[in-house]
Amino acid sequence: MSELLEIVAGTRNRKKHAEIAVCLRGLQVRLTSLGDYPQSVEVEETADTFAGNAALKATTQARVIQRWVLGEDSGLSVEALDGQPGVWSARFAAPDATDESNNTKLMQLMADVPAGQRRAWYTCHACLANPAGEIVFSCEGRCYGQIVSAPRGSAGFGYDPWFEIPEYGLTFAELGLAVKSLISHRARALRRLRAFVERMSNGV
């Protein structure tokens, strides 16, 4: 492809958009977001897997706005909670949940879980759809850590202040974007997507 490829990040979340931009930096790509397209729609996450929801977001928005769309679905899974909140991470406490209410519910459920049993992981599934609404690439990334007993850090969003990477001894909210963009679940998924987009941009 000779012209600059535009990819629409299927999100209105500025922090998530910033993470995606860092992961795709240096490519011959112009990254926009749903906020740049007033005709974009709200997509109900009705699938029971991250892959299903990512595909729904990518294909639906691509058909509506007639652009390449990167749809992704991500969330936190806690081993002691049988994988909760999982695909319901964004609406764990209620359909209109906030980060604060979701974290409050998580801490209530984790109150009696001992330190050695607080293993957790973030999952990100990403799908790239063409303007016809067809999935052309799909990938997934995970990042493993543990849930701490008190929030730490002011960066990030969602459950980040509660999710610690043991190798660093820091939560996602303490690591900052530079490090998070290298080791996070989203970074790991987008590295795979990056390689595909680079080949596509070069006509390979």
C-alpha positions as CSV (number, residue, x, y, z in Angstrom):
1,M,0.0,0.0,0.0
2,S,1.6,3.3,-1.1
3,E,-0.6,5.8,0.7
4,L,-0.6,6.3,4.4
5,L,-2.9,3.8,6.0
6,E,-5.5,5.1,8.4
7,I,-6.5,2.9,11.2
8,V,-9.3,3.9,13.6
9,A,-8.8,2.7,17.2
10,G,-12.2,1.4,18.2
11,T,-12.3,3.4,21.5
12,R,-13.2,6.8,22.9
13,N,-11.0,6.2,25.9
14,R,-8.1,8.6,25.6
15,K,-5.7,6.6,27.8
16,K,-6.3,3.5,25.8
17,H,-5.9,5.4,22.6
18,A,-2.5,6.7,23.9
19,E,-1.4,3.1,24.7
20,I,-2.3,2.0,21.2
21,A,-0.5,5.0,19.6
22,V,2.7,4.2,21.5
23,C,2.6,0.5,20.4
24,L,2.1,1.5,16.7
25,R,4.5,4.4,16.7
26,G,6.9,4.5,13.7
27,L,4.6,2.7,11.3
28,Q,3.3,4.4,8.1
29,V,-0.1,4.7,9.8
30,R,-2.3,7.5,10.8
31,L,-4.1,6.5,14.0
32,T,-7.5,8.1,14.7
33,S,-10.2,7.2,17.1
34,L,-14.0,6.8,17.3
35,G,-14.2,10.3,18.6
36,D,-13.2,11.5,15.1
37,Y,-16.3,9.9,13.6
38,P,-19.6,11.3,14.9
39,Q,-21.4,8.5,13.0
40,S,-19.7,5.7,15.0
41,V,-22.0,3.7,17.2
42,E,-22.1,2.1,20.6
43,V,-21.5,-1.6,20.3
44,E,-23.1,-3.8,22.9
45,E,-20.6,-6.4,24.1
46,T,-22.8,-9.5,23.9
47,A,-20.1,-12.1,23.4
48,D,-18.9,-14.3,26.2
49,T,-15.2,-14.1,25.1
50,F,-12.7,-11.3,24.6
51,A,-12.2,-12.5,21.0
52,G,-16.0,-12.3,20.3
53,N,-16.3,-8.8,21.7
54,A,-13.3,-7.6,19.8
55,A,-14.6,-8.9,16.6
56,L,-18.0,-7.3,17.2
57,K,-16.5,-3.9,17.8
58,A,-14.2,-4.1,14.8
59,T,-16.6,-5.3,12.3
60,T,-19.6,-3.2,13.4
61,Q,-17.6,0.1,13.5
62,A,-15.8,-0.7,10.2
63,R,-19.1,-1.1,8.3
64,V,-20.6,2.1,9.8
65,I,-17.6,4.4,9.3
66,Q,-16.2,2.7,6.2
67,R,-12.6,2.6,7.6
68,W,-10.1,0.1,8.8
69,V,-10.9,-0.4,12.5
70,L,-8.9,-1.9,15.3
71,G,-11.3,-3.4,17.8
72,E,-10.1,-4.8,21.0
73,D,-11.5,-6.2,24.2
74,S,-9.5,-6.6,27.4
75,G,-10.1,-7.3,31.0
76,L,-8.8,-8.6,34.3
77,S,-9.1,-12.3,35.4
78,V,-8.5,-13.3,39.0
79,E,-7.6,-17.0,39.7
80,A,-9.2,-17.0,43.2
81,L,-12.5,-15.6,41.7
82,D,-12.7,-18.3,39.0
83,G,-11.6,-15.9,36.3
84,Q,-13.8,-13.0,37.3
85,P,-14.3,-10.2,36.3
86,G,-13.1,-11.4,32.8
87,V,-15.2,-10.1,29.9
88,W,-17.3,-8.2,32.4
89,S,-14.4,-6.2,33.7
90,A,-15.7,-2.8,32.5
91,R,-19.2,-3.4,33.9
92,F,-18.3,-5.7,36.9
93,A,-20.1,-3.7,39.5
94,A,-23.1,-2.6,37.3
95,P,-23.9,-1.9,33.6
96,D,-22.9,1.8,34.2
97,A,-20.0,1.0,36.5
98,T,-17.1,3.3,37.1
99,D,-13.5,2.4,37.7
100,E,-14.1,3.2,41.4
101,S,-17.2,1.0,41.7
102,N,-15.5,-1.9,39.9
103,N,-12.4,-1.7,42.1
104,T,-14.6,-1.5,45.2
105,K,-16.4,-4.7,44.2
106,L,-13.1,-6.5,43.4
107,M,-11.7,-5.6,46.8
108,Q,-14.8,-6.8,48.6
109,L,-14.5,-10.2,46.9
110,M,-10.8,-10.3,47.5
111,A,-10.9,-9.3,51.2
112,D,-10.3,-12.8,52.6
113,V,-7.9,-14.0,49.9
114,P,-4.4,-14.5,51.3
115,A,-1.4,-12.9,49.7
116,G,-0.1,-16.1,48.1
117,Q,-3.4,-16.8,46.3
118,R,-4.0,-13.5,44.5
119,R,-2.7,-14.4,41.1
120,A,-4.3,-12.5,38.2
121,W,-3.8,-11.7,34.6
122,Y,-4.9,-9.2,32.0
123,T,-6.0,-10.3,28.6
124,C,-6.3,-8.3,25.4
125,H,-7.7,-9.6,22.2
126,A,-7.4,-7.4,19.1
127,C,-9.0,-7.6,15.7
128,L,-8.4,-5.5,12.6
129,A,-11.3,-5.2,10.2
130,N,-11.2,-3.7,6.7
131,P,-13.8,-1.1,5.6
132,A,-16.1,-3.9,4.4
133,G,-16.3,-5.2,8.0
134,E,-14.2,-8.3,7.4
135,I,-11.7,-9.5,10.0
136,V,-8.2,-9.6,8.4
137,F,-6.1,-10.2,11.5
138,S,-6.7,-11.3,15.1
139,C,-4.4,-11.8,18.0
140,E,-4.2,-12.0,21.8
141,G,-1.8,-11.0,24.5
142,R,-1.7,-11.7,28.3
143,C,0.2,-10.2,31.2
144,Y,0.4,-12.1,34.5
145,G,0.7,-10.5,38.0
146,Q,-1.1,-10.3,41.3
147,I,-3.8,-8.2,43.1
148,V,-2.4,-6.1,45.9
149,S,-4.3,-5.1,49.1
150,A,-4.1,-1.4,48.6
151,P,-4.0,0.7,45.4
152,R,-0.7,2.3,44.3
153,G,0.1,4.7,41.6
154,S,-1.9,7.4,39.7
155,A,-1.2,6.4,36.1
156,G,-3.2,4.0,34.0
157,F,-6.9,3.3,34.3
158,G,-9.3,0.5,35.3
159,Y,-7.8,-2.0,37.7
160,D,-4.2,-0.8,37.1
161,P,-3.5,0.5,40.7
162,W,-4.4,-2.9,42.1
163,F,-2.5,-5.0,39.5
164,E,1.2,-5.6,40.4
165,I,3.9,-7.1,38.3
166,P,6.0,-9.1,40.8
167,E,9.2,-8.8,38.7
168,Y,9.0,-5.1,39.0
169,G,7.4,-4.8,42.4
170,L,5.2,-2.1,40.9
171,T,1.6,-1.8,39.8
172,F,0.6,-0.9,36.3
173,A,-0.4,2.5,37.7
174,E,3.2,3.0,39.0
175,L,5.0,1.7,36.0
176,G,4.0,4.5,33.6
177,L,3.2,4.4,29.9
178,A,6.8,3.8,28.7
179,V,7.2,0.5,30.5
180,K,3.6,-0.5,30.3
181,S,3.8,-0.2,26.5
182,L,6.4,-2.9,26.5
183,I,5.0,-5.5,28.9
184,S,1.3,-5.1,29.1
185,H,-1.3,-7.5,27.6
186,R,-2.3,-4.8,25.1
187,A,1.4,-4.2,24.1
188,R,1.9,-8.0,23.6
189,A,-1.2,-8.3,21.4
190,L,-0.4,-5.1,19.4
191,R,3.2,-6.2,18.8
192,R,1.7,-9.1,16.7
193,L,-0.7,-6.7,15.1
194,R,2.1,-4.3,14.4
195,A,4.0,-6.9,12.4
196,F,1.0,-7.6,10.3
197,V,0.3,-3.9,9.6
198,E,3.9,-3.4,8.7
199,R,3.8,-6.2,6.1
200,M,0.4,-4.9,4.8
201,S,1.7,-1.3,4.5
202,N,4.8,-2.6,2.6
203,G,2.6,-4.5,0.2
204,V,4.0,-7.9,1.4
